Amino acid sequence: MDQATARAIIAAAQSEARDRELRVAVAVVDAGGLLVALDRMDGAFPLSSQIAEAKAQGAAVWHRDGHVIAEQHADRPAFVDAVGRMTRLPLIPGAGSLVARDGAGSVLGAVGVSGATPDEDRACAEAGLSAVSG
């Protein structure tokens, strides 16, 4: 995940948020879950930045979108909580984070969005990834 791609994801996710009259934070991480870029829109609550990064990190290192992690947490909470203790940041299961993959399916990183409802966060993340998918 390079800076140019991360910035394009953030711009598209924020554009979607503006269209929906939302204020969110958007984080993009590399395949190792390390932060590449982060931006919090004016008016987004302060903690949204940390939540967005944690969502993205979990998706990247576990190779699963946030809503899938949430489903697994509902079925196996002790297991998902144990996995969360192995990551650098807390694992946040829930909609709003999506894995970024290349054309061959390899994980490049992930995007995490926080500040709106789970479905709105996910829609913004989807808009971000759609802007850079071939």
N, CA, C and O atoms as CSV, one atom per row, in Angstrom:
chain,resi,resn,atom,element,x,y,z
A,1,MET,N,N,0.853,-1.173,0.000
A,1,MET,CA,C,0.000,0.000,0.000
A,1,MET,C,C,0.898,1.235,0.000
A,1,MET,O,O,1.657,1.453,0.944
A,2,ASP,N,N,0.814,2.029,-1.042
A,2,ASP,CA,C,1.635,3.236,-1.091
A,2,ASP,C,C,0.813,4.466,-0.696
A,2,ASP,O,O,-0.413,4.413,-0.602
A,3,GLN,N,N,1.516,5.562,-0.471
A,3,GLN,CA,C,0.868,6.802,-0.030
A,3,GLN,C,C,-0.177,7.289,-1.031
A,3,GLN,O,O,-1.267,7.699,-0.634
A,4,ALA,N,N,0.140,7.249,-2.313
A,4,ALA,CA,C,-0.798,7.759,-3.316
A,4,ALA,C,C,-2.107,6.976,-3.289
A,4,ALA,O,O,-3.189,7.560,-3.358
A,5,THR,N,N,-2.004,5.671,-3.191
A,5,THR,CA,C,-3.205,4.836,-3.135
A,5,THR,C,C,-3.979,5.099,-1.846
A,5,THR,O,O,-5.203,5.220,-1.863
A,6,ALA,N,N,-3.267,5.185,-0.740
A,6,ALA,CA,C,-3.920,5.453,0.545
A,6,ALA,C,C,-4.656,6.784,0.516
A,6,ALA,O,O,-5.788,6.882,0.989
A,7,ARG,N,N,-4.023,7.800,-0.034
A,7,ARG,CA,C,-4.661,9.129,-0.109
A,7,ARG,C,C,-5.896,9.098,-1.017
A,7,ARG,O,O,-6.892,9.763,-0.732
A,8,ALA,N,N,-5.832,8.332,-2.103
A,8,ALA,CA,C,-6.989,8.219,-3.003
A,8,ALA,C,C,-8.153,7.521,-2.304
A,8,ALA,O,O,-9.308,7.911,-2.474
A,9,ILE,N,N,-7.848,6.489,-1.520
A,9,ILE,CA,C,-8.889,5.792,-0.754
A,9,ILE,C,C,-9.541,6.752,0.229
A,9,ILE,O,O,-10.767,6.808,0.331
A,10,ILE,N,N,-8.723,7.501,0.948
A,10,ILE,CA,C,-9.252,8.447,1.931
A,10,ILE,C,C,-10.116,9.504,1.259
A,10,ILE,O,O,-11.205,9.814,1.744
A,11,ALA,N,N,-9.645,10.061,0.148
A,11,ALA,CA,C,-10.410,11.103,-0.542
A,11,ALA,C,C,-11.779,10.595,-0.984
A,11,ALA,O,O,-12.782,11.292,-0.831
A,12,ALA,N,N,-11.821,9.384,-1.531
A,12,ALA,CA,C,-13.095,8.831,-2.004
A,12,ALA,C,C,-14.022,8.494,-0.834
A,12,ALA,O,O,-15.229,8.721,-0.915
A,13,ALA,N,N,-13.464,7.957,0.250
A,13,ALA,CA,C,-14.285,7.644,1.419
A,13,ALA,C,C,-14.859,8.917,2.026
A,13,ALA,O,O,-16.022,8.940,2.430
A,14,GLN,N,N,-14.056,9.976,2.095
A,14,GLN,CA,C,-14.542,11.240,2.639
A,14,GLN,C,C,-15.560,11.892,1.715
A,14,GLN,O,O,-16.497,12.537,2.187
A,15,SER,N,N,-15.394,11.734,0.422
A,15,SER,CA,C,-16.381,12.260,-0.522
A,15,SER,C,C,-17.742,11.597,-0.295
A,15,SER,O,O,-18.776,12.264,-0.293
A,16,GLU,N,N,-17.724,10.285,-0.105
A,16,GLU,CA,C,-18.960,9.554,0.196
A,16,GLU,C,C,-19.565,10.066,1.507
A,16,GLU,O,O,-20.777,10.257,1.609
A,17,ALA,N,N,-18.720,10.281,2.491
A,17,ALA,CA,C,-19.202,10.793,3.784
A,17,ALA,C,C,-19.841,12.173,3.617
A,17,ALA,O,O,-20.912,12.436,4.165
A,18,ARG,N,N,-19.186,13.046,2.864
A,18,ARG,CA,C,-19.763,14.383,2.633
A,18,ARG,C,C,-21.110,14.285,1.927
A,18,ARG,O,O,-22.052,14.994,2.279
A,19,ASP,N,N,-21.203,13.400,0.923
A,19,ASP,CA,C,-22.471,13.217,0.204
A,19,ASP,C,C,-23.586,12.776,1.149
A,19,ASP,O,O,-24.754,13.102,0.938
A,20,ARG,N,N,-23.220,12.036,2.186
A,20,ARG,CA,C,-24.193,11.536,3.163
A,20,ARG,C,C,-24.317,12.458,4.386
A,20,ARG,O,O,-25.030,12.155,5.343
A,21,GLU,N,N,-23.607,13.586,4.328
A,21,GLU,CA,C,-23.583,14.556,5.429
A,21,GLU,C,C,-23.068,13.925,6.726
A,21,GLU,O,O,-23.625,14.135,7.803
A,22,LEU,N,N,-21.999,13.155,6.594
A,22,LEU,CA,C,-21.353,12.494,7.727
A,22,LEU,C,C,-19.992,13.118,7.969
A,22,LEU,O,O,-19.430,13.776,7.094
A,23,ARG,N,N,-19.474,12.906,9.158
A,23,ARG,CA,C,-18.123,13.322,9.515
A,23,ARG,C,C,-17.414,12.094,10.088
A,23,ARG,O,O,-17.792,11.593,11.147
A,24,VAL,N,N,-16.394,11.616,9.392
A,24,VAL,CA,C,-15.735,10.373,9.771
A,24,VAL,C,C,-14.221,10.531,9.761
A,24,VAL,O,O,-13.678,11.505,9.240
A,25,ALA,N,N,-13.568,9.558,10.346
A,25,ALA,CA,C,-12.125,9.397,10.218
A,25,ALA,C,C,-11.888,8.188,9.326
A,25,ALA,O,O,-12.635,7.212,9.382
A,26,VAL,N,N,-10.851,8.255,8.508
A,26,VAL,CA,C,-10.509,7.169,7.592
A,26,VAL,C,C,-9.034,6.837,7.778
A,26,VAL,O,O,-8.173,7.713,7.702
A,27,ALA,N,N,-8.759,5.573,8.021
A,27,ALA,CA,C,-7.383,5.094,8.169
A,27,ALA,C,C,-7.099,4.047,7.108
A,27,ALA,O,O,-7.958,3.228,6.782
A,28,VAL,N,N,-5.891,4.080,6.575
A,28,VAL,CA,C,-5.432,3.075,5.623
A,28,VAL,C,C,-4.140,2.501,6.180
A,28,VAL,O,O,-3.224,3.234,6.554
A,29,VAL,N,N,-4.083,1.169,6.229
A,29,VAL,CA,C,-2.903,0.472,6.735
A,29,VAL,C,C,-2.347,-0.438,5.652
A,29,VAL,O,O,-3.030,-0.768,4.683
A,30,ASP,N,N,-1.090,-0.836,5.836
A,30,ASP,CA,C,-0.467,-1.775,4.897
A,30,ASP,C,C,-0.810,-3.208,5.292
A,30,ASP,O,O,-1.579,-3.429,6.227
A,31,ALA,N,N,-0.249,-4.169,4.589
A,31,ALA,CA,C,-0.573,-5.582,4.834
A,31,ALA,C,C,-0.187,-6.046,6.229
A,31,ALA,O,O,-0.749,-7.016,6.735
A,32,GLY,N,N,0.763,-5.367,6.854
A,32,GLY,CA,C,1.155,-5.702,8.218
A,32,GLY,C,C,0.346,-4.980,9.274
A,32,GLY,O,O,0.609,-5.122,10.468
A,33,GLY,N,N,-0.639,-4.203,8.841
A,33,GLY,CA,C,-1.491,-3.471,9.776
A,33,GLY,C,C,-0.906,-2.160,10.259
A,33,GLY,O,O,-1.424,-1.556,11.198
A,34,LEU,N,N,0.179,-1.709,9.621
A,34,LEU,CA,C,0.817,-0.461,10.035
A,34,LEU,C,C,0.231,0.717,9.271
A,34,LEU,O,O,-0.024,0.628,8.070
A,35,LEU,N,N,0.024,1.804,9.967
A,35,LEU,CA,C,-0.631,2.980,9.408
A,35,LEU,C,C,0.153,3.564,8.239
A,35,LEU,O,O,1.359,3.793,8.334
A,36,VAL,N,N,-0.556,3.803,7.131
A,36,VAL,CA,C,0.013,4.471,5.968
A,36,VAL,C,C,-0.492,5.905,5.910
A,36,VAL,O,O,0.278,6.831,5.659
A,37,ALA,N,N,-1.807,6.088,6.146
A,37,ALA,CA,C,-2.401,7.423,6.120
A,37,ALA,C,C,-3.662,7.433,6.977
A,37,ALA,O,O,-4.365,6.430,7.099
A,38,LEU,N,N,-3.924,8.598,7.566
A,38,LEU,CA,C,-5.087,8.772,8.436
A,38,LEU,C,C,-5.562,10.203,8.302
A,38,LEU,O,O,-4.755,11.133,8.281
A,39,ASP,N,N,-6.878,10.383,8.212
A,39,ASP,CA,C,-7.438,11.726,8.146
A,39,ASP,C,C,-8.793,11.731,8.843
A,39,ASP,O,O,-9.644,10.880,8.584
A,40,ARG,N,N,-8.975,12.700,9.727
A,40,ARG,CA,C,-10.250,12.870,10.434
A,40,ARG,C,C,-10.894,14.143,9.929
A,40,ARG,O,O,-10.295,15.217,9.989
A,41,MET,N,N,-12.116,14.023,9.431
A,41,MET,CA,C,-12.842,15.166,8.912
A,41,MET,C,C,-13.195,16.128,10.046
A,41,MET,O,O,-13.381,15.719,11.192
A,42,ASP,N,N,-13.282,17.403,9.705
A,42,ASP,CA,C,-13.737,18.385,10.684
A,42,ASP,C,C,-15.094,17.949,11.224
A,42,ASP,O,O,-15.994,17.596,10.461
A,43,GLY,N,N,-15.228,17.976,12.531
A,43,GLY,CA,C,-16.493,17.618,13.158
A,43,GLY,C,C,-16.615,16.160,13.558
A,43,GLY,O,O,-17.544,15.800,14.281
A,44,ALA,N,N,-15.691,15.303,13.099
A,44,ALA,CA,C,-15.720,13.900,13.525
A,44,ALA,C,C,-15.216,13.839,14.964
A,44,ALA,O,O,-14.312,14.584,15.341
A,45,PHE,N,N,-15.798,12.956,15.760
A,45,PHE,CA,C,-15.404,12.905,17.160
A,45,PHE,C,C,-13.951,12.443,17.282
A,45,PHE,O,O,-13.491,11.636,16.473
A,46,PRO,N,N,-13.222,12.948,18.289
A,46,PRO,CA,C,-11.784,12.695,18.378
A,46,PRO,C,C,-11.388,11.219,18.385
A,46,PRO,O,O,-10.406,10.856,17.738
A,47,LEU,N,N,-12.105,10.370,19.084
A,47,LEU,CA,C,-11.729,8.967,19.182
A,47,LEU,C,C,-11.909,8.209,17.861
A,47,LEU,O,O,-11.403,7.096,17.713
A,48,SER,N,N,-12.621,8.800,16.909
A,48,SER,CA,C,-12.857,8.108,15.639
A,48,SER,C,C,-11.557,7.776,14.911
A,48,SER,O,O,-11.504,6.788,14.178
A,49,SER,N,N,-10.517,8.572,15.095
A,49,SER,CA,C,-9.235,8.283,14.436
A,49,SER,C,C,-8.651,6.969,14.924
A,49,SER,O,O,-8.239,6.131,14.123
A,50,GLN,N,N,-8.614,6.789,16.240
A,50,GLN,CA,C,-8.057,5.561,16.799
A,50,GLN,C,C,-8.910,4.351,16.443
A,50,GLN,O,O,-8.385,3.271,16.170
A,51,ILE,N,N,-10.216,4.533,16.447
A,51,ILE,CA,C,-11.112,3.427,16.105
A,51,ILE,C,C,-10.918,3.030,14.639
A,51,ILE,O,O,-10.844,1.842,14.325
A,52,ALA,N,N,-10.836,4.012,13.746
A,52,ALA,CA,C,-10.645,3.717,12.322
A,52,ALA,C,C,-9.351,2.945,12.099
A,52,ALA,O,O,-9.329,1.981,11.334
A,53,GLU,N,N,-8.269,3.363,12.765
A,53,GLU,CA,C,-6.998,2.662,12.611
A,53,GLU,C,C,-7.090,1.236,13.151
A,53,GLU,O,O,-6.601,0.301,12.516
A,54,ALA,N,N,-7.709,1.065,14.309
A,54,ALA,CA,C,-7.839,-0.281,14.890
A,54,ALA,C,C,-8.690,-1.185,13.997
A,54,ALA,O,O,-8.372,-2.361,13.822
A,55,LYS,N,N,-9.765,-0.642,13.436
A,55,LYS,CA,C,-10.592,-1.425,12.515
A,55,LYS,C,C,-9.769,-1.876,11.306
A,55,LYS,O,O,-9.812,-3.043,10.914
A,56,ALA,N,N,-9.021,-0.940,10.722
A,56,ALA,CA,C,-8.225,-1.259,9.534
A,56,ALA,C,C,-7.150,-2.290,9.850
A,56,ALA,O,O,-6.952,-3.239,9.091
A,57,GLN,N,N,-6.454,-2.105,10.970
A,57,GLN,CA,C,-5.391,-3.026,11.355
A,57,GLN,C,C,-5.931,-4.446,11.504
A,57,GLN,O,O,-5.319,-5.392,11.007
A,58,GLY,N,N,-7.059,-4.608,12.176
A,58,GLY,CA,C,-7.644,-5.930,12.373
A,58,GLY,C,C,-7.987,-6.607,11.058
A,58,GLY,O,O,-7.723,-7.795,10.869
A,59,ALA,N,N,-8.582,-5.837,10.146
A,59,ALA,CA,C,-8.941,-6.397,8.842
A,59,ALA,C,C,-7.694,-6.827,8.068
A,59,ALA,O,O,-7.677,-7.890,7.448
A,60,ALA,N,N,-6.656,-5.997,8.109
A,60,ALA,CA,C,-5.442,-6.302,7.344
A,60,ALA,C,C,-4.737,-7.546,7.851
A,60,ALA,O,O,-4.379,-8.423,7.064
A,61,VAL,N,N,-4.535,-7.630,9.149
A,61,VAL,CA,C,-3.728,-8.743,9.662
A,61,VAL,C,C,-4.505,-10.047,9.751
A,61,VAL,O,O,-3.916,-11.128,9.758
A,62,TRP,N,N,-5.842,-9.943,9.820
A,62,TRP,CA,C,-6.640,-11.162,9.877
A,62,TRP,C,C,-7.209,-11.538,8.505
A,62,TRP,O,O,-7.837,-12.586,8.354
A,63,HIS,N,N,-6.987,-10.677,7.509
A,63,HIS,CA,C,-7.443,-10.917,6.131
A,63,HIS,C,C,-8.957,-11.102,6.062
A,63,HIS,O,O,-9.456,-11.894,5.263
A,64,ARG,N,N,-9.683,-10.367,6.905
A,64,ARG,CA,C,-11.145,-10.453,6.924
A,64,ARG,C,C,-11.724,-9.051,7.068
A,64,ARG,O,O,-11.192,-8.218,7.803
A,65,ASP,N,N,-12.821,-8.802,6.357
A,65,ASP,CA,C,-13.529,-7.541,6.526
A,65,ASP,C,C,-14.130,-7.475,7.923
A,65,ASP,O,O,-14.412,-8.502,8.540
A,66,GLY,N,N,-14.319,-6.262,8.409
A,66,GLY,CA,C,-14.791,-6.069,9.778
A,66,GLY,C,C,-16.113,-6.729,10.084
A,66,GLY,O,O,-16.292,-7.265,11.178
A,67,HIS,N,N,-17.060,-6.705,9.136
A,67,HIS,CA,C,-18.357,-7.326,9.406
A,67,HIS,C,C,-18.224,-8.853,9.513
A,67,HIS,O,O,-19.009,-9.492,10.214
A,68,VAL,N,N,-17.241,-9.434,8.828
A,68,VAL,CA,C,-16.989,-10.872,8.949
A,68,VAL,C,C,-16.384,-11.171,10.322
A,68,VAL,O,O,-16.743,-12.157,10.964
A,69,ILE,N,N,-15.475,-10.321,10.759
A,69,ILE,CA,C,-14.903,-10.487,12.094
A,69,ILE,C,C,-16.015,-10.391,13.145
A,69,ILE,O,O,-15.998,-11.131,14.129
A,70,ALA,N,N,-16.962,-9.499,12.948
A,70,ALA,CA,C,-18.087,-9.358,13.894
A,70,ALA,C,C,-18.934,-10.626,13.935
A,70,ALA,O,O,-19.364,-11.056,15.005
A,71,GLU,N,N,-19.169,-11.220,12.772
A,71,GLU,CA,C,-19.930,-12.475,12.732
A,71,GLU,C,C,-19.180,-13.575,13.476
A,71,GLU,O,O,-19.782,-14.361,14.208
A,72,GLN,N,N,-17.866,-13.626,13.284
A,72,GLN,CA,C,-17.069,-14.626,13.984
A,72,GLN,C,C,-17.068,-14.360,15.489
A,72,GLN,O,O,-17.085,-15.294,16.291
A,73,HIS,N,N,-17.048,-13.087,15.865
A,73,HIS,CA,C,-17.080,-12.734,17.284
A,73,HIS,C,C,-18.393,-13.174,17.915
A,73,HIS,O,O,-18.410,-13.616,19.064
A,74,ALA,N,N,-19.485,-13.059,17.184
A,74,ALA,CA,C,-20.786,-13.499,17.702
A,74,ALA,C,C,-20.805,-15.005,17.929
A,74,ALA,O,O,-21.406,-15.484,18.891
A,75,ASP,N,N,-20.144,-15.757,17.037
A,75,ASP,CA,C,-20.109,-17.214,17.140
A,75,ASP,C,C,-19.052,-17.725,18.121
A,75,ASP,O,O,-19.267,-18.720,18.813
A,76,ARG,N,N,-17.919,-17.040,18.174
A,76,ARG,CA,C,-16.778,-17.512,18.969
A,76,ARG,C,C,-16.100,-16.339,19.674
A,76,ARG,O,O,-14.949,-16.027,19.370
A,77,PRO,N,N,-16.788,-15.684,20.607
A,77,PRO,CA,C,-16.229,-14.474,21.219
A,77,PRO,C,C,-14.892,-14.689,21.917
A,77,PRO,O,O,-14.013,-13.833,21.820
A,78,ALA,N,N,-14.716,-15.789,22.609
A,78,ALA,CA,C,-13.450,-16.020,23.319
A,78,ALA,C,C,-12.290,-16.125,22.342
A,78,ALA,O,O,-11.208,-15.599,22.602
A,79,PHE,N,N,-12.506,-16.797,21.226
A,79,PHE,CA,C,-11.452,-16.936,20.224
A,79,PHE,C,C,-11.092,-15.586,19.618
A,79,PHE,O,O,-9.913,-15.244,19.525
A,80,VAL,N,N,-12.091,-14.820,19.206
A,80,VAL,CA,C,-11.833,-13.514,18.588
A,80,VAL,C,C,-11.170,-12.582,19.594
A,80,VAL,O,O,-10.269,-11.828,19.229
A,81,ASP,N,N,-11.593,-12.619,20.837
A,81,ASP,CA,C,-10.945,-11.796,21.868
A,81,ASP,C,C,-9.484,-12.199,22.049
A,81,ASP,O,O,-8.625,-11.339,22.245
A,82,ALA,N,N,-9.198,-13.498,21.986
A,82,ALA,CA,C,-7.812,-13.964,22.109
A,82,ALA,C,C,-6.972,-13.473,20.934
A,82,ALA,O,O,-5.835,-13.041,21.124
A,83,VAL,N,N,-7.516,-13.535,19.741
A,83,VAL,CA,C,-6.806,-13.024,18.568
A,83,VAL,C,C,-6.556,-11.529,18.741
A,83,VAL,O,O,-5.479,-11.038,18.403
A,84,GLY,N,N,-7.531,-10.812,19.261
A,84,GLY,CA,C,-7.386,-9.376,19.472
A,84,GLY,C,C,-6.246,-9.024,20.407
A,84,GLY,O,O,-5.651,-7.954,20.282
A,85,ARG,N,N,-5.936,-9.899,21.331
A,85,ARG,CA,C,-4.821,-9.646,22.244
A,85,ARG,C,C,-3.469,-9.860,21.562
A,85,ARG,O,O,-2.434,-9.484,22.112
A,86,MET,N,N,-3.468,-10.452,20.388
A,86,MET,CA,C,-2.223,-10.685,19.656
A,86,MET,C,C,-1.877,-9.527,18.720
A,86,MET,O,O,-0.772,-9.483,18.180
A,87,THR,N,N,-2.782,-8.614,18.526
A,87,THR,CA,C,-2.551,-7.521,17.590
A,87,THR,C,C,-2.018,-6.289,18.322
A,87,THR,O,O,-2.190,-6.152,19.533
A,88,ARG,N,N,-1.379,-5.410,17.582
A,88,ARG,CA,C,-0.782,-4.197,18.125
A,88,ARG,C,C,-1.836,-3.278,18.732
A,88,ARG,O,O,-1.614,-2.690,19.791
A,89,LEU,N,N,-2.956,-3.156,18.080
A,89,LEU,CA,C,-4.072,-2.337,18.553
A,89,LEU,C,C,-5.231,-3.258,18.918
A,89,LEU,O,O,-5.249,-4.415,18.500
A,90,PRO,N,N,-6.198,-2.766,19.690
A,90,PRO,CA,C,-7.367,-3.611,19.982
A,90,PRO,C,C,-8.065,-4.018,18.681
A,90,PRO,O,O,-8.136,-3.233,17.736
A,91,LEU,N,N,-8.567,-5.221,18.643
A,91,LEU,CA,C,-9.327,-5.706,17.498
A,91,LEU,C,C,-10.763,-5.221,17.664
A,91,LEU,O,O,-11.395,-5.494,18.685
A,92,ILE,N,N,-11.279,-4.512,16.678
A,92,ILE,CA,C,-12.640,-3.988,16.760
A,92,ILE,C,C,-13.488,-4.694,15.708
A,92,ILE,O,O,-13.441,-4.339,14.531
A,93,PRO,N,N,-14.260,-5.692,16.127
A,93,PRO,CA,C,-15.121,-6.381,15.165
A,93,PRO,C,C,-16.340,-5.529,14.829
A,93,PRO,O,O,-17.040,-5.053,15.722
A,94,GLY,N,N,-16.583,-5.345,13.562
A,94,GLY,CA,C,-17.756,-4.587,13.151
A,94,GLY,C,C,-17.572,-4.005,11.770
A,94,GLY,O,O,-16.458,-3.932,11.251
A,95,ALA,N,N,-18.669,-3.597,11.189
A,95,ALA,CA,C,-18.637,-3.016,9.845
A,95,ALA,C,C,-17.817,-1.732,9.855
A,95,ALA,O,O,-17.739,-1.032,10.864
A,96,GLY,N,N,-17.219,-1.444,8.727
A,96,GLY,CA,C,-16.453,-0.216,8.597
A,96,GLY,C,C,-14.997,-0.441,8.268
A,96,GLY,O,O,-14.231,0.515,8.145
A,97,SER,N,N,-14.603,-1.701,8.124
A,97,SER,CA,C,-13.242,-1.985,7.668
A,97,SER,C,C,-13.292,-3.038,6.579
A,97,SER,O,O,-14.043,-4.010,6.657
A,98,LEU,N,N,-12.476,-2.820,5.567
A,98,LEU,CA,C,-12.438,-3.722,4.420
A,98,LEU,C,C,-10.992,-3.990,4.031
A,98,LEU,O,O,-10.145,-3.098,4.080
A,99,VAL,N,N,-10.727,-5.217,3.648
A,99,VAL,CA,C,-9.401,-5.615,3.184
A,99,VAL,C,C,-9.202,-5.113,1.759
A,99,VAL,O,O,-10.099,-5.226,0.923
A,100,ALA,N,N,-8.024,-4.559,1.487
A,100,ALA,CA,C,-7.649,-4.144,0.134
A,100,ALA,C,C,-6.789,-5.242,-0.475
A,100,ALA,O,O,-5.793,-5.658,0.117
A,101,ARG,N,N,-7.169,-5.705,-1.647
A,101,ARG,CA,C,-6.444,-6.789,-2.328
A,101,ARG,C,C,-6.048,-6.346,-3.729
A,101,ARG,O,O,-6.677,-5.472,-4.325
A,102,ASP,N,N,-4.992,-6.969,-4.239
A,102,ASP,CA,C,-4.606,-6.712,-5.620
A,102,ASP,C,C,-5.412,-7.635,-6.533
A,102,ASP,O,O,-6.251,-8.400,-6.057
A,103,GLY,N,N,-5.166,-7.567,-7.818
A,103,GLY,CA,C,-5.914,-8.363,-8.782
A,103,GLY,C,C,-5.767,-9.861,-8.601
A,103,GLY,O,O,-6.635,-10.627,-9.020
A,104,ALA,N,N,-4.669,-10.289,-7.977
A,104,ALA,CA,C,-4.447,-11.711,-7.733
A,104,ALA,C,C,-5.019,-12.173,-6.398
A,104,ALA,O,O,-4.943,-13.355,-6.065
A,105,GLY,N,N,-5.593,-11.241,-5.628
A,105,GLY,CA,C,-6.189,-11.596,-4.345
A,105,GLY,C,C,-5.262,-11.448,-3.155
A,105,GLY,O,O,-5.663,-11.732,-2.026
A,106,SER,N,N,-4.030,-11.009,-3.378
A,106,SER,CA,C,-3.099,-10.801,-2.268
A,106,SER,C,C,-3.497,-9.569,-1.465
A,106,SER,O,O,-3.938,-8.569,-2.031
A,107,VAL,N,N,-3.343,-9.643,-0.158
A,107,VAL,CA,C,-3.702,-8.528,0.712
A,107,VAL,C,C,-2.652,-7.426,0.596
A,107,VAL,O,O,-1.457,-7.664,0.766
A,108,LEU,N,N,-3.127,-6.214,0.301
A,108,LEU,CA,C,-2.272,-5.038,0.230
A,108,LEU,C,C,-2.339,-4.223,1.517
A,108,LEU,O,O,-1.410,-3.487,1.849
A,109,GLY,N,N,-3.452,-4.365,2.238
A,109,GLY,CA,C,-3.702,-3.595,3.444
A,109,GLY,C,C,-5.190,-3.553,3.708
A,109,GLY,O,O,-5.923,-4.479,3.359
A,110,ALA,N,N,-5.632,-2.469,4.327
A,110,ALA,CA,C,-7.068,-2.340,4.621
A,110,ALA,C,C,-7.406,-0.885,4.873
A,110,ALA,O,O,-6.534,-0.056,5.134
A,111,VAL,N,N,-8.690,-0.599,4.786
A,111,VAL,CA,C,-9.225,0.721,5.127
A,111,VAL,C,C,-10.193,0.548,6.293
A,111,VAL,O,O,-10.950,-0.421,6.352
A,112,GLY,N,N,-10.155,1.494,7.209
A,112,GLY,CA,C,-11.092,1.508,8.323
A,112,GLY,C,C,-11.737,2.873,8.411
A,112,GLY,O,O,-11.071,3.893,8.241
A,113,VAL,N,N,-13.031,2.895,8.675
A,113,VAL,CA,C,-13.784,4.142,8.787
A,113,VAL,C,C,-14.544,4.123,10.098
A,113,VAL,O,O,-15.091,3.094,10.493
A,114,SER,N,N,-14.578,5.266,10.775
A,114,SER,CA,C,-15.312,5.383,12.030
A,114,SER,C,C,-15.909,6.776,12.153
A,114,SER,O,O,-15.326,7.765,11.709
A,115,GLY,N,N,-17.077,6.830,12.762
A,115,GLY,CA,C,-17.706,8.120,13.030
A,115,GLY,C,C,-19.184,8.169,12.720
A,115,GLY,O,O,-19.872,9.112,13.110
A,116,ALA,N,N,-19.676,7.167,12.027
A,116,ALA,CA,C,-21.097,7.122,11.664
A,116,ALA,C,C,-21.663,5.775,12.131
A,116,ALA,O,O,-21.067,5.122,12.988
A,117,THR,N,N,-22.788,5.361,11.584
A,117,THR,CA,C,-23.321,4.045,11.922
A,117,THR,C,C,-22.454,2.985,11.249
A,117,THR,O,O,-21.724,3.297,10.308
A,118,PRO,N,N,-22.521,1.745,11.712
A,118,PRO,CA,C,-21.725,0.699,11.059
A,118,PRO,C,C,-21.961,0.600,9.550
A,118,PRO,O,O,-21.009,0.473,8.780
A,119,ASP,N,N,-23.218,0.658,9.128
A,119,ASP,CA,C,-23.511,0.557,7.699
A,119,ASP,C,C,-22.974,1.762,6.932
A,119,ASP,O,O,-22.509,1.616,5.802
A,120,GLU,N,N,-23.032,2.957,7.536
A,120,GLU,CA,C,-22.499,4.150,6.879
A,120,GLU,C,C,-20.975,4.099,6.817
A,120,GLU,O,O,-20.379,4.472,5.807
A,121,ASP,N,N,-20.350,3.641,7.893
A,121,ASP,CA,C,-18.893,3.472,7.871
A,121,ASP,C,C,-18.499,2.518,6.749
A,121,ASP,O,O,-17.559,2.786,6.001
A,122,ARG,N,N,-19.216,1.411,6.636
A,122,ARG,CA,C,-18.905,0.419,5.603
A,122,ARG,C,C,-19.090,1.005,4.198
A,122,ARG,O,O,-18.270,0.759,3.314
A,123,ALA,N,N,-20.156,1.775,3.989
A,123,ALA,CA,C,-20.391,2.389,2.682
A,123,ALA,C,C,-19.255,3.337,2.310
A,123,ALA,O,O,-18.842,3.385,1.152
A,124,CYS,N,N,-18.756,4.080,3.271
A,124,CYS,CA,C,-17.632,4.987,3.007
A,124,CYS,C,C,-16.367,4.190,2.686
A,124,CYS,O,O,-15.622,4.553,1.776
A,125,ALA,N,N,-16.123,3.114,3.422
A,125,ALA,CA,C,-14.962,2.262,3.145
A,125,ALA,C,C,-15.069,1.650,1.748
A,125,ALA,O,O,-14.084,1.598,1.011
A,126,GLU,N,N,-16.262,1.189,1.389
A,126,GLU,CA,C,-16.467,0.620,0.050
A,126,GLU,C,C,-16.199,1.650,-1.036
A,126,GLU,O,O,-15.586,1.338,-2.057
A,127,ALA,N,N,-16.660,2.886,-0.816
A,127,ALA,CA,C,-16.409,3.949,-1.800
A,127,ALA,C,C,-14.918,4.200,-1.933
A,127,ALA,O,O,-14.423,4.422,-3.038
A,128,GLY,N,N,-14.204,4.166,-0.828
A,128,GLY,CA,C,-12.763,4.366,-0.872
A,128,GLY,C,C,-12.063,3.310,-1.696
A,128,GLY,O,O,-11.245,3.628,-2.559
A,129,LEU,N,N,-12.382,2.048,-1.434
A,129,LEU,CA,C,-11.723,0.968,-2.176
A,129,LEU,C,C,-12.157,0.950,-3.641
A,129,LEU,O,O,-11.357,0.628,-4.519
A,130,SER,N,N,-13.410,1.290,-3.907
A,130,SER,CA,C,-13.889,1.297,-5.294
A,130,SER,C,C,-13.127,2.300,-6.155
A,130,SER,O,O,-12.952,2.100,-7.357
A,131,ALA,N,N,-12.681,3.374,-5.526
A,131,ALA,CA,C,-11.971,4.408,-6.260
A,131,ALA,C,C,-10.605,3.945,-6.772
A,131,ALA,O,O,-10.074,4.519,-7.723
A,132,VAL,N,N,-10.038,2.917,-6.152
A,132,VAL,CA,C,-8.704,2.470,-6.550
A,132,VAL,C,C,-8.681,1.062,-7.138
A,132,VAL,O,O,-7.627,0.574,-7.544
A,133,SER,N,N,-9.839,0.413,-7.182
A,133,SER,CA,C,-9.874,-0.943,-7.753
A,133,SER,C,C,-9.913,-0.843,-9.274
A,133,SER,O,O,-10.550,0.037,-9.852
A,134,GLY,N,N,-9.210,-1.775,-9.890
A,134,GLY,CA,C,-9.063,-1.745,-11.342
A,134,GLY,C,C,-10.233,-2.299,-12.008
A,134,GLY,O,O,-10.276,-2.351,-13.238
